[in-house]
Amino acid sequence: MLLGVGREDGEAQAAYLADKVLNLRVFTDEAGRMNLSVLETGGDVMVVSQFTLLADCRKGRRPSFVPAAEPELAEALYEDFVRRISLSPLQVETGEFGELMTVSLENEGPVTLVIDT
């Protein structure tokens, strides 16, 4: 998952999002229906910090990143979120906060969801 942290986010949002990500039924069951959570599939979770998800592109020709949290807050909440997810039995991998990374993503099926707290 790509995780963006906003200026107004706090521990309550990290807790809500961790629970939502672990329990959201977005994986297919034997009937081909989105009916299983990542916990039920025994899958893994990769969390990559992505402040650009908070870009505001409504005005002008350059995105504004004002809605994104300052790096200190964003890193603390990113780490809090990862800690909460890591309490589950799933394998959790992370990117490097604040680093320029090349991330390859493969979607299985036509599903990409935005979860906003």
N, C-alpha and C positions, 0 to 999 in steps of 0.2 A: 504494500500500500504506500501511497505517497501522502505524507502528512504535512499539512500547512498549519501554522500556529498564528492566530490573530492577536491583535493588541488587547482585546477584551477577554481572551481565553485564560483559564485558570485550572486549578486542580479538579474542580467539579466537571469541567468539560473533558479533561483527560480521562477521568473515571467513566463518564458517560460513553465516550468514544471507545474506550477499551472494551467495555461490556458489549456495546453494539457490534463492534468488529468481530468479537469472539462468537457472538450468538446470532448474528444476522444469517438468515437462511438463503444463501445465494448459490449453493452448489447443488447439482442435480442428484436426485435419488434414482433408484432402479427403474422408475417409471418415466424418467427424463424431466421431472418437474423440479424447479428450484425449491428445495425443501430441506436442505441440510446445511448446518453451520460448519465452519472450519473445525470447530471442536468435534463435531460428529464425524467428519471425514478423516480426522487425524492428520490434517495437512500441516504445512509449515506457514510461517508468517515472515515476510520481509518488510521492514519499515524503513523508508527513506524520507528524510526531511526535504520538503520542497516548498520554500517560501513563495515561489512564483505562483502557486495556486491562489494566493491572496491578491494577485494583481488586479487593479481596477483599470479597465480599458475603455471606460465609457466616454472619457473626454480626451481630446487631442490624439496624437499619433504615437505617444510613448506611454507604456504602462506605468501606473503609479503603484508603488509598493507600500504606501502609507498604511494600508490596513494590516500589513504583516507586523508581527511582534518584533521588538528589538531582539537582537541575537541572544542576549543573556536570558531573557524570559523564554524565548523560543526554545533554546537548548534545554533549559530546565524542564519545560513541559514535554518536550520530545523525550527526554530521559525518563520522566515520570510515566508517560504513556508506555514506553518500551518496558519499564519495570512492571507495570500492571499486566501487560500482555504476557510477560515472561513468567508470571505466577501461574499461568495455565500450563497444562502438560505439553504444549506444542513447542516445537523447535522455533526459535525466534532469531532472525538475522537482522542486522542493521547496516545502513550506510554510515558514512562518516559525516557528522554534523558540520555544516559550513564548508565542506570540501567540494571542489569541482570533481564530479564523478561522471563516468559513462555508465548509464543504467539501461539495460536491455529489458524490454517488457514484452511478454507474449500474452495476449488475451485469448482465452478459450471461449468462443461464443461471442455474441454481440452485446456483452454486458459490461458497462463501466458505470459505477455508481459514485455519486458525491454524497458524503454524509457530513452535514453541517450541524454544529451544536448551537 
